[in-house]
């Protein structure tokens, strides 16, 4: 084992080792097609580093690390001792001694924060994908298997399983049964990042809050470079709520600063309601869905009210599994306008700032004469110009 001291942190590294070639048979479901996001695993499975920053709480950390070993026998672990107490440090050292060449153990002299620790580990990762896991979370073999299957999706840059504690999905979304869906809601509890994406956009911005705004900024940067963020609703990572440190005033100022920086870069995200009348043809519905998907990728939340025929057609086209920010609402066939009014009342009760927009070609929104023109949708769907060359190495 060699010890290298550099820039205030100590790196302990086992000797370098060749990665095992991980192979799997290619399987195609009966019928010749694959469901969204669940593509057949190629002959060579991508290499994987699993990153676990640890700060104290040795019981939870040991459970996390044990769940990883139970889930994979090929991935390399990068464990960061982020200024742990001696009890946790001793547990980590004993754990690593049994892993030999499968572990890269990094020690910080003090707790530098979760995001800076993760960034330092990402700099050391040379695998095709890096999976960040909070030490309070546990991983399952089924979850890891689906993450690896999703890495084959064209354009995938970020993959996250369902994390109910951090970003719970509504019950109706879970009932739909989507295997995979694009999302803007990601969590550090479990986050897989493609190396080719990291080479393009760099690391997390350590000047932000180390939480939601940091994650939103990173996802926007990924989207700006053409990488998709994939949520896996059918597999779940269990984790404990994150403990927040520092005074309320300090955290408030940090969040205000992060919010201002994010909005300067990417604008303000909105929740938008759209209605399509019964006479809308399928082509116009398809165009609307494409526009709303583009807007959802910019972080907006879209609520689309559809008559039963359109709703059925949209489901057949897979629209319910396009993006977690796009929700379809089916209107009652007996009294569609009353159904629309009730749905709007619920949305406005939850969010008084709800934006109401006419459909494409300025299709009127019943009951709302002041609805914004359809050009608003096009504007929301247009990526905001930002300094995409700025990366964090």
FENPE-V293674 format. One record per residue. N is the residue number from 1. PHI is phi as a letter, one per 40 degrees, with the letter a starting at -180 (none if undefined). Layout:
n->(N & N)
phi->(PHI & PHI)
//
This chain:
n->(1 & 2 & 3 & 4 & 5 & 6 & 7 & 8 & 9 & 10 & 11 & 12 & 13 & 14 & 15 & 16 & 17 & 18 & 19 & 20 & 21 & 22 & 23 & 24 & 25 & 26 & 27 & 28 & 29 & 30 & 31 & 32 & 33 & 34 & 35 & 36 & 37 & 38 & 39 & 40 & 41 & 42 & 43 & 44 & 45 & 46 & 47 & 48 & 49 & 50 & 51 & 52 & 53 & 54 & 55 & 56 & 57 & 58 & 59 & 60 & 61 & 62 & 63 & 64 & 65 & 66 & 67 & 68 & 69 & 70 & 71 & 72 & 73 & 74 & 75 & 76 & 77 & 78 & 79 & 80 & 81 & 82 & 83 & 84 & 85 & 86 & 87 & 88 & 89 & 90 & 91 & 92 & 93 & 94 & 95 & 96 & 97 & 98 & 99 & 100 & 101 & 102 & 103 & 104 & 105 & 106 & 107 & 108 & 109 & 110 & 111 & 112 & 113 & 114 & 115 & 116 & 117 & 118 & 119 & 120 & 121 & 122 & 123 & 124 & 125 & 126 & 127 & 128 & 129 & 130 & 131 & 132 & 133 & 134 & 135 & 136 & 137 & 138 & 139 & 140 & 141 & 142 & 143 & 144 & 145 & 146 & 147 & 148 & 149 & 150 & 151 & 152 & 153 & 154 & 155 & 156 & 157 & 158 & 159 & 160 & 161 & 162 & 163 & 164 & 165 & 166 & 167 & 168 & 169 & 170 & 171 & 172 & 173 & 174 & 175 & 176 & 177 & 178 & 179 & 180 & 181 & 182 & 183 & 184 & 185 & 186 & 187 & 188 & 189 & 190 & 191 & 192 & 193 & 194 & 195 & 196 & 197 & 198 & 199 & 200 & 201 & 202 & 203 & 204 & 205 & 206 & 207 & 208 & 209 & 210 & 211 & 212 & 213 & 214 & 215 & 216 & 217 & 218 & 219 & 220 & 221 & 222 & 223 & 224 & 225 & 226 & 227 & 228 & 229 & 230 & 231 & 232 & 233 & 234 & 235 & 236 & 237 & 238 & 239 & 240 & 241 & 242 & 243 & 244 & 245 & 246 & 247 & 248 & 249 & 250 & 251 & 252 & 253 & 254 & 255 & 256 & 257 & 258 & 259 & 260 & 261 & 262 & 263 & 264 & 265 & 266 & 267 & 268 & 269 & 270 & 271 & 272 & 273 & 274 & 275 & 276 & 277 & 278 & 279 & 280 & 281 & 282 & 283 & 284 & 285 & 286 & 287 & 288 & 289 & 290 & 291 & 292 & 293 & 294 & 295 & 296 & 297 & 298 & 299 & 300 & 301 & 302 & 303 & 304 & 305 & 306 & 307 & 308 & 309 & 310 & 311 & 312 & 313 & 314 & 315 & 316 & 317 & 318 & 319 & 320 & 321 & 322 & 323 & 324 & 325 & 326 & 327 & 328 & 329 & 330 & 331 & 332 & 333 & 334 & 335 & 336 & 337 & 338 & 339 & 340 & 341 & 342 & 343 & 344 & 345 & 346 & 347 & 348 & 349 & 350 & 351 & 352 & 353 & 354 & 355 & 356 & 357 & 358 & 359 & 360 & 361 & 362 & 363 & 364 & 365 & 366 & 367 & 368 & 369 & 370 & 371 & 372 & 373 & 374 & 375 & 376 & 377 & 378 & 379 & 380 & 381 & 382 & 383 & 384 & 385 & 386 & 387 & 388 & 389 & 390 & 391 & 392 & 393)
phi->(none & b & b & b & b & a & f & g & b & b & b & b & b & c & c & c & a & c & c & c & c & c & b & a & c & c & b & b & d & d & h & g & b & b & c & d & g & b & c & c & c & c & c & b & c & d & c & a & b & b & b & b & c & b & b & f & f & c & c & c & c & c & c & c & c & c & c & c & c & c & c & a & b & b & c & c & c & b & b & b & c & c & g & c & c & c & c & c & c & c & c & c & c & c & c & c & d & c & c & f & c & c & b & b & b & b & b & c & c & a & c & c & h & c & c & d & c & c & c & c & c & c & c & c & c & b & c & c & b & b & b & c & b & c & c & c & b & b & b & b & c & c & c & c & c & c & c & c & c & c & c & c & c & c & g & c & b & b & b & b & c & c & b & d & c & c & a & c & c & c & d & c & c & c & c & c & g & c & c & a & a & c & a & b & b & b & a & c & c & a & a & c & b & c & c & c & c & c & c & c & b & g & b & c & c & c & c & c & c & g & a & d & c & c & c & c & c & c & c & c & c & c & c & c & b & g & c & c & b & b & b & b & c & c & b & b & b & c & a & c & d & c & c & c & b & g & c & d & c & c & c & c & c & c & c & c & c & c & c & c & c & c & c & c & c & b & g & b & c & b & b & b & b & b & b & b & c & c & c & c & c & c & c & c & c & c & c & c & c & c & c & c & c & c & c & c & c & c & g & c & b & b & b & b & c & b & c & d & c & c & c & c & c & c & c & c & c & g & c & c & b & c & a & c & c & b & b & c & b & c & c & c & c & c & a & c & c & c & c & c & c & c & c & c & c & c & c & c & c & c & a & c & c & d & c & b & b & c & c & d & g & f & c & c & b & d & g & b & c & c & d & c & c & c & d & c & c & c & c & c & c & c & d & c & c & a & c & c & c & c & b & b & c)
//
